[in-house]
Amino acid sequence: MSAEPPDAVVSFVLPDAEVFGTSAANVMAKFCHFIFFFSTRLSGERWVAKHSGTFLYSLDEAFVLAKRLNARNFGTELALRASSTTGAR
C-alpha cells in the first residue's frame, strides 16, 4: 500500500458499543464525524488536541484495523465472494 503524502494519518475515536445499537444518525454524530484523513501528523495532532477522546492512526494501522473489523463482521460474505471470483467452492 502506498499513499501520498506518505505521512498521512487518520483520526479515530473509540466507538461506544451502545451507539451502534441506536440510530444511523447517532452513529454518524458520535463516531463517523471523528474519522478524518490528515495529510500530515502535525495537522492531525492539532485536530485531536481539540477533540477529546480522539487519537491518530497511521494509514498502515488504520488499514490493519479495517481488515480485522471487516473479517469479524463480514467474514462469511467475504469468503463467499472470494471463492466466487476465484472459481473455488
C-alpha positions as a Markdown table, in Angstrom:
| # | Residue | x | y | z |
|---|---|---|---|---|
| 1 | Met | 0.0 | 0.0 | 0.0 |
| 2 | Ser | 1.2 | 3.5 | -0.7 |
| 3 | Ala | -0.2 | 6.9 | -0.1 |
| 4 | Glu | 0.7 | 10.5 | -0.9 |
| 5 | Pro | 1.8 | 12.1 | 1.2 |
| 6 | Pro | 3.5 | 9.2 | 3.0 |
| 7 | Asp | 3.0 | 10.7 | 6.5 |
| 8 | Ala | -0.8 | 10.9 | 6.2 |
| 9 | Val | -2.7 | 9.9 | 9.3 |
| 10 | Val | -6.3 | 9.1 | 10.3 |
| 11 | Ser | -8.1 | 10.4 | 13.3 |
| 12 | Phe | -10.1 | 7.9 | 15.3 |
| 13 | Val | -12.3 | 7.7 | 18.4 |
| 14 | Leu | -13.1 | 4.5 | 20.4 |
| 15 | Pro | -16.6 | 3.6 | 19.5 |
| 16 | Asp | -19.2 | 3.2 | 22.2 |
| 17 | Ala | -21.0 | -0.2 | 21.6 |
| 18 | Glu | -24.3 | 1.3 | 22.7 |
| 19 | Val | -24.1 | 4.0 | 20.0 |
| 20 | Phe | -24.1 | 1.3 | 17.3 |
| 21 | Gly | -27.3 | -0.2 | 18.7 |
| 22 | Thr | -29.2 | 3.1 | 18.2 |
| 23 | Ser | -29.7 | 5.0 | 15.0 |
| 24 | Ala | -27.6 | 5.7 | 12.0 |
| 25 | Ala | -27.8 | 9.4 | 12.8 |
| 26 | Asn | -26.4 | 8.8 | 16.3 |
| 27 | Val | -23.5 | 6.6 | 14.8 |
| 28 | Met | -22.7 | 9.5 | 12.4 |
| 29 | Ala | -22.7 | 12.1 | 15.2 |
| 30 | Lys | -20.8 | 10.1 | 17.8 |
| 31 | Phe | -18.4 | 8.1 | 15.6 |
| 32 | Cys | -18.2 | 9.0 | 11.9 |
| 33 | His | -17.8 | 12.7 | 12.5 |
| 34 | Phe | -14.4 | 11.9 | 14.2 |
| 35 | Ile | -12.8 | 9.8 | 11.4 |
| 36 | Phe | -10.8 | 12.1 | 9.1 |
| 37 | Phe | -7.7 | 11.8 | 7.0 |
| 38 | Phe | -4.9 | 14.4 | 7.5 |
| 39 | Ser | -2.0 | 15.0 | 5.1 |
| 40 | Thr | 0.5 | 15.4 | 8.0 |
| 41 | Arg | 0.8 | 14.1 | 11.5 |
| 42 | Leu | 1.1 | 17.7 | 12.7 |
| 43 | Ser | -2.3 | 18.7 | 11.3 |
| 44 | Gly | -3.8 | 15.6 | 12.8 |
| 45 | Glu | -2.3 | 16.3 | 16.2 |
| 46 | Arg | -3.7 | 19.8 | 16.2 |
| 47 | Trp | -7.2 | 18.4 | 15.4 |
| 48 | Val | -7.1 | 15.7 | 18.1 |
| 49 | Ala | -5.9 | 18.2 | 20.6 |
| 50 | Lys | -9.3 | 20.0 | 20.1 |
| 51 | His | -11.4 | 16.8 | 20.2 |
| 52 | Ser | -11.4 | 14.9 | 23.4 |
| 53 | Gly | -11.1 | 11.1 | 23.2 |
| 54 | Thr | -9.7 | 11.1 | 19.7 |
| 55 | Phe | -6.3 | 9.8 | 18.6 |
| 56 | Leu | -4.3 | 9.2 | 15.4 |
| 57 | Tyr | -3.5 | 6.0 | 13.4 |
| 58 | Ser | -1.0 | 5.8 | 10.7 |
| 59 | Leu | -2.6 | 4.6 | 7.4 |
| 60 | Asp | -1.0 | 1.2 | 7.9 |
| 61 | Glu | -2.5 | 0.9 | 11.3 |
| 62 | Ala | -6.0 | 2.0 | 10.1 |
| 63 | Phe | -5.8 | -0.4 | 7.2 |
| 64 | Val | -5.0 | -3.4 | 9.5 |
| 65 | Leu | -7.8 | -2.4 | 11.8 |
| 66 | Ala | -10.3 | -2.1 | 8.9 |
| 67 | Lys | -9.3 | -5.5 | 7.6 |
| 68 | Arg | -9.8 | -7.1 | 11.1 |
| 69 | Leu | -13.2 | -5.4 | 11.6 |
| 70 | Asn | -14.3 | -6.5 | 8.1 |
| 71 | Ala | -13.2 | -10.0 | 8.7 |
| 72 | Arg | -15.0 | -10.2 | 12.0 |
| 73 | Asn | -18.2 | -8.5 | 10.8 |
| 74 | Phe | -18.4 | -9.9 | 7.2 |
| 75 | Gly | -16.1 | -12.9 | 7.2 |
| 76 | Thr | -18.6 | -15.3 | 5.8 |
| 77 | Glu | -19.7 | -13.0 | 3.0 |
| 78 | Leu | -16.1 | -12.0 | 2.1 |
| 79 | Ala | -15.1 | -15.7 | 1.9 |
| 80 | Leu | -18.1 | -16.4 | -0.4 |
| 81 | Arg | -17.3 | -13.5 | -2.7 |
| 82 | Ala | -13.6 | -14.5 | -2.8 |
| 83 | Ser | -14.4 | -18.1 | -3.7 |
| 84 | Ser | -16.9 | -16.9 | -6.4 |
| 85 | Thr | -14.2 | -14.8 | -8.0 |
| 86 | Thr | -11.6 | -17.5 | -8.0 |
| 87 | Gly | -13.9 | -20.3 | -9.0 |
| 88 | Ala | -13.4 | -22.2 | -5.8 |
| 89 | Arg | -16.4 | -23.6 | -3.9 |
